[in-house]
Structure formats: structure tokens, C-alpha cells
Amino acid sequence: MAGGPSTPELAAAVSGAGGLGFVAAGYRSVEALESDISFLGDARFGVNLFVPGSDSVDAAAVAAYVSSLGTDAGEPRFDDDSWGEKLDLLRSSPVPVVSFTFGCPSAGVVSSLQAVGSEVWVTVTSLAEARVARDAGTDVLVLQGVEAGGHRGTFDDPPDGGEGLSVLALLRLVAHEIPLPLVASGGITDARALAAVLVAGASAAQLGSAFMLCPEAGTNPAQRRLMREDAPTALTRAFSGRLARGIVNRFMTDHPDAPRAYPHINHATSQMRAAAREREDPDGFNLWAGQAHALAREVPAADLVRELSAGAQAALEEAAARRGRSNPS
């Protein structure tokens, strides 16, 4: 949950309750990431990195889009989010898990992190991407369904968004072929959804929107208010130039045709979004959230982890009992 909601306090609370908390390296300086890692100390946690994309974009389309944003827009530009420096930090200060989004790192990067004791997880959105990650030597696959909030983890952000598999469909397709531990992600906000993906073959589930109302999360107050409502979500490139799911707001509807150009557009809108967050204007910044965000609850993160775990176990036992009643011996 890069860009605000992710905090080391949230990760620590989740890990302390028996889950696996993550800190977001995306948009963070190397120094800030190092501070987050130090804060978490000996906890079992993960760090998520963005795999750099390509600097090859439609410059004319980018210029036209930035012009449409008005005089408050920033300068579109490419950077790699300090990719090399962050990898160096994670090799010199190893963490239990390093996960990747927006692509698959090379086999050399994967093995270099494994050599210092880190598990490597890669986010995939299709069976084809899962095969690439498997062949690179990754330890765990994170299967992101189209229900998920925030950026789609696709390797190349296809123009049409790709097929957009649900988490259950993706889970079954990958589990049928690839014998690696699978983590289901997308639209999993309560205990029964957690139980469902475990039955379908996941070893664990990754939840985002479920934790955004926790007091430890850095979620903006304006978004907190909307998270409690039955507000619709949609996929958009308006804020960053990369397809992402968020609660529909005016900025999204005013800019339906943003070009594929990440992180160029992300930099162009950064100042505008920061100003909107400062004044708590929900129509002016990205409200990343999954399709089931209305099920999120405002409880401490540790309590939520324990409730989800106990609730999933109860749901599994209830389902087994129903099966037994429907199949009397």
C-alpha cells in the first residue's frame, strides 16, 4: 500500500499478531526505507519493491495529458525509484521477505536476495506471468485478482488492461500447473473470503483494503470516510499512467483517457495529489481501494489479524459441517 496507508507501525502490528506485515518501498527514499526496516527490528516482515518499467512512452500523448491537467501539474519524468540502491540495502540489511510488483526481477537478483536469507515473492496477474516468475527462481507467487485495490501488478500494463482474471480463477489456473506456495490477493476483506481462497489452494492471503481503516494505517481522513460507504470502484490510469483500482472520484471521471506512461504521469500529478490530501479533498487524489472495501472495519490491526484467523477457521468448520449434513452416511 505505497503512497501513504503503509506504515511500519501497521506492519509491526500485523506481524506481532501472527501475520506477515509489509512495508512499501515504493515512493520511499532509501533512507526512509532503512528507517522502516530498523523500526521493525527482529519481526518477521516483508518489503515490497516496484520493478522499474520502460522509459519508452508516447511523448506527444504525455504532453497533451499533462497540459490538460492545468498549471498545477508537475514535470513528467522517468526514474527507477532508486531500484539499485534499494536492492543494495536489502542485500546488506536482509529482511525475511522481499516481494516485487510491476514485473519479475532477473534470476540473478532473485538468487542474490535468497543468498542473504530472504524469501522472494513475485506478484502475478496471469498464468503466463506466473511461469516467468517460476522460471526466475521465485519462492512464492502472489496472485493478484482484478478485484484488488491499487495498481495492477501486470508486468507490462497492456493497453486494454489484459483479461483481468478474478483471484479465484487465477488461483485455480496457477495451482493446477505450478507447485509453489501461492498467496491470494484481491477483494479479500473478511474471514469468509479468506477461507474461500484457502479452500481454493492458497497457502495464505494478502489483504490491503481490510487494513486501511486500522488506526495504524496512514490512510487520509477523506478516504477513511469514503471507505465506510458503498462507493463504486473503477480502474484508471488518470493518477499515475498505470492501471489501478480506486474509489471513483471527479479526477478519475475528468481524465478518462490518460496514456500509459508510468512513472511519468505519476510525477506530473504528484504535487496536485499532495495538495488535495492536505486539504482532505477526496475528488483530487487517488483513493486506492478494492472492490470489497465497504467490508473494512475500524479496529486495531492486531485485533483484525486475530479475528480474521479465527473467523476463517470457523467458516471452514461450518462449511465442513454443512457438507456432512448434505451427505449423510
C-alpha positions in Angstrom: 0.0 0.0 0.0 2.6 2.5 -1.2 1.9 6.2 -1.1 0.5 6.7 2.5 -1.5 3.8 4.0 1.5 1.6 4.5 3.4 2.4 7.8 6.0 0.5 9.8 3.6 0.6 12.8 0.9 -1.2 10.7 3.4 -3.8 9.6 4.6 -4.3 13.2 1.1 -4.7 14.5 0.2 -7.3 11.8 3.4 -9.3 12.3 3.1 -9.1 16.1 -0.3 -10.8 15.9 0.9 -13.7 13.8 0.5 -12.3 10.3 3.2 -11.1 7.9 3.3 -7.3 7.8 4.8 -5.5 4.8 6.3 -2.1 4.3 6.1 -0.4 1.0 9.4 0.6 -0.6 7.6 2.3 -3.5 7.9 6.2 -3.5 10.2 6.0 -0.3 13.7 7.2 -0.2 16.4 4.7 0.6 17.0 6.4 3.9 13.2 6.2 4.8 13.1 2.5 3.9 16.2 1.9 6.0 14.4 3.6 8.9 11.3 1.4 8.4 13.4 -1.7 8.4 15.2 -0.6 11.6 11.9 0.1 13.3 10.7 -3.4 12.6 13.8 -5.0 14.1 13.6 -8.7 14.5 10.0 -9.1 13.5 9.1 -11.3 10.6 8.0 -8.9 7.8 8.3 -8.2 4.2 9.4 -5.3 2.0 7.7 -4.6 -1.4 9.6 -3.1 -4.3 8.4 -1.8 -7.7 10.3 -3.4 -10.7 11.3 -0.5 -13.0 9.4 -0.2 -16.3 10.5 1.3 -19.6 11.2 4.9 -20.4 9.6 4.4 -23.8 6.3 6.3 -23.9 4.3 8.3 -26.3 5.8 11.7 -25.6 3.1 13.6 -27.5 0.3 11.8 -25.6 2.0 12.5 -22.3 2.5 16.2 -23.1 -1.1 16.6 -24.2 -2.3 14.9 -21.0 -0.1 17.0 -18.7 -1.3 20.1 -20.5 -4.9 19.1 -19.7 -4.1 19.0 -16.0 -3.5 22.7 -15.9 -0.8 24.9 -14.4 -0.6 22.9 -11.2 0.8 19.8 -13.0 4.4 18.8 -12.4 7.1 17.7 -14.9 6.6 14.2 -16.3 9.8 12.2 -16.0 11.1 8.7 -15.7 13.0 7.3 -12.8 13.7 3.8 -11.4 12.6 4.5 -7.8 16.2 4.0 -6.6 15.9 0.4 -7.7 19.6 -0.5 -7.4 20.2 1.4 -4.1 17.2 -0.3 -2.5 18.4 -3.7 -3.7 21.8 -3.0 -2.2 20.2 -2.0 1.1 18.2 -5.3 1.2 21.3 -7.3 0.5 23.3 -5.5 3.2 20.4 -5.5 5.7 18.4 -8.6 4.8 14.7 -8.9 5.7 12.7 -12.1 5.9 10.7 -11.5 2.7 11.2 -9.3 -0.4 8.3 -9.0 -2.8 8.1 -7.5 -6.2 5.3 -5.8 -8.2 5.1 -4.5 -11.8 7.4 -7.2 -13.1 9.7 -10.1 -12.3 13.3 -9.4 -11.3 16.1 -11.3 -13.1 17.2 -14.7 -11.8 20.4 -13.0 -10.6 18.5 -10.5 -8.5 16.3 -13.3 -7.1 19.3 -15.5 -6.2 21.3 -12.6 -4.7 18.4 -12.0 -2.2 18.0 -15.6 -1.5 21.7 -15.9 -0.8 21.3 -13.4 2.2 18.4 -15.4 3.6 15.4 -13.6 2.1 12.4 -15.3 0.6 11.5 -13.8 -2.8 7.8 -13.3 -3.7 6.6 -12.0 -7.1 3.1 -10.6 -7.8 1.5 -12.0 -11.0 -1.9 -11.5 -12.7 -1.9 -14.3 -15.2 -0.6 -17.8 -15.7 2.0 -16.6 -18.2 3.4 -14.2 -15.7 3.4 -17.0 -13.1 5.5 -19.1 -15.4 8.1 -16.3 -15.8 8.4 -15.8 -12.1 8.7 -19.6 -11.5 11.5 -19.8 -14.1 13.3 -16.9 -12.3 13.5 -19.0 -9.2 11.0 -17.1 -7.0 9.9 -18.8 -3.8 6.3 -17.7 -3.6 3.8 -16.3 -6.1 1.3 -13.6 -5.1 -1.7 -14.0 -7.3 -3.5 -10.6 -7.7 -7.0 -10.7 -8.9 -8.7 -7.9 -10.8 -10.7 -7.1 -7.6 -7.7 -5.7 -5.9 -7.3 -2.1 -5.0 -4.3 -0.1 -6.1 -2.1 -0.7 -9.0 -2.5 -3.8 -11.1 0.7 -5.9 -10.8 0.8 -6.7 -14.5 4.3 -7.0 -15.9 3.6 -4.7 -19.0 0.3 -2.8 -18.3 -1.4 -3.9 -21.6 -3.4 -1.2 -23.4 -6.7 -3.0 -22.8 -5.8 -3.9 -19.2 -5.5 -7.6 -20.1 -8.0 -10.3 -19.3 -8.5 -9.3 -15.7 -8.8 -12.6 -14.0 -10.6 -12.9 -10.7 -8.5 -14.1 -7.8 -10.3 -17.4 -7.7 -9.9 -18.1 -11.4 -6.2 -17.1 -11.3 -5.6 -19.2 -8.2 -7.1 -22.3 -9.8 -5.2 -21.9 -13.1 -1.8 -21.4 -11.4 -2.3 -24.1 -8.8 -3.1 -26.6 -11.5 0.3 -26.1 -13.1 2.8 -24.6 -10.7 3.7 -26.4 -7.4 4.8 -23.3 -5.5 3.2 -21.7 -2.4 0.5 -19.3 -3.6 -0.7 -16.1 -1.9 -4.2 -14.9 -3.0 -4.8 -11.2 -3.2 -7.7 -9.1 -4.3 -11.2 -8.5 -2.8 -10.3 -10.4 0.4 -11.7 -8.3 3.2 -13.3 -10.6 5.7 -12.9 -14.0 7.2 -15.2 -15.9 4.8 -13.3 -14.6 1.8 -10.1 -15.7 3.4 -11.5 -19.1 4.0 -12.6 -19.3 0.4 -9.1 -18.8 -1.1 -7.6 -21.2 1.3 -10.0 -23.9 0.2 -9.2 -23.0 -3.4 -5.5 -23.7 -2.9 -3.8 -20.7 -1.5 -1.3 -21.0 1.3 -2.1 -17.6 2.6 -3.9 -14.4 1.6 -2.7 -10.8 1.2 -5.1 -8.1 2.4 -4.9 -4.4 1.8 -8.2 -2.6 1.9 -9.2 -4.6 5.0 -6.4 -2.8 7.0 -6.9 0.7 5.7 -9.3 1.8 8.5 -7.0 0.5 11.2 -5.6 3.2 13.4 -2.0 2.2 12.5 -2.6 2.8 8.8 -1.7 6.2 7.2 -5.0 6.4 5.3 -6.1 10.0 4.6 -9.2 11.1 6.7 -11.1 11.9 3.5 -10.6 8.3 2.2 -11.4 6.8 5.6 -14.8 8.4 5.3 -15.5 7.0 1.8 -14.1 3.5 2.7 -17.1 3.1 5.0 -19.6 3.7 2.2 -20.8 1.6 -0.7 -18.8 3.7 -3.1 -18.1 2.1 -6.5 -14.5 1.5 -7.7 -13.0 1.5 -11.2 -9.7 1.0 -13.0 -7.9 4.2 -14.1 -4.6 5.5 -15.3 -5.5 9.1 -14.5 -3.2 9.5 -11.5 -0.1 7.5 -12.4 -0.2 6.4 -16.0 -0.5 2.8 -14.9 -3.8 0.9 -14.4 -5.0 1.0 -10.8 -8.3 0.4 -9.0 -9.7 3.1 -6.7 -13.0 4.7 -5.5 -14.5 6.7 -8.3 -14.0 10.4 -7.9 -14.0 13.6 -10.0 -10.4 13.4 -11.0 -10.9 9.9 -12.5 -14.0 10.9 -14.4 -12.5 14.1 -15.6 -9.5 12.3 -17.1 -10.7 9.0 -18.6 -8.0 8.8 -21.3 -4.7 9.0 -19.5 -1.9 7.5 -21.5 0.2 4.5 -20.5 3.2 6.3 -19.1 4.4 5.3 -15.6 6.0 6.8 -13.7 5.8 9.9 -15.9 2.2 10.7 -15.2 2.7 9.8 -11.5 5.3 12.6 -11.2 3.1 15.0 -13.2 0.2 14.6 -10.8 2.2 14.2 -7.6 2.0 17.8 -6.4 -1.7 18.1 -7.2 -2.5 14.9 -5.3 -0.4 16.0 -2.3 -2.3 19.4 -2.2 -5.6 17.6 -2.3 -4.6 15.3 0.5 -3.6 18.2 2.6 -7.0 19.9 2.2 -8.7 16.4 2.5 -10.4 16.8 -0.9 -11.4 13.3 -1.9 -12.0 14.4 -5.5 -8.4 15.4 -6.0 -6.3 12.4 -5.2 -6.2 8.7 -5.7 -8.5 6.7 -3.4 -7.0 3.2 -4.0 -9.3 0.5 -2.7 -10.5 -2.9 -3.7 -14.0 -3.9 -4.8 -14.9 -5.2 -1.3 -13.6 -2.1 0.6 -17.0 -1.5 2.3 -16.3 -4.5 4.4 -13.3 -2.9 6.1 -13.6 -2.1 9.8 -12.0 0.4 12.1 -10.3 -1.9 14.5 -6.7 -2.2 15.7 -4.6 -4.2 13.2 -3.6 -6.9 15.7 -7.2 -7.5 16.6 -8.2 -7.7 12.9 -5.5 -10.3 12.2 -6.7 -12.5 15.1 -10.4 -12.0 14.1 -9.7 -12.9 10.5 -7.8 -16.0 11.5 -10.4 -17.3 14.0 -13.2 -16.4 11.6 -11.7 -18.2 8.7 -11.2 -21.3 10.8 -14.8 -21.1 11.9 -16.0 -20.7 8.3 -14.1 -23.7 7.2 -15.5 -25.8 10.1 -19.0 -24.5 9.3 -18.6 -25.5 5.6 -17.4 -28.9 6.6 -20.4 -29.4 8.8 -22.8 -28.3 6.1 -21.1 -30.8 3.7 -21.5 -33.6 6.3 -25.3 -32.8 6.7 -25.8 -32.9 3.0 -24.0 -36.2 2.6 -25.3 -38.4 5.5 -23.7 -41.8 5.8 
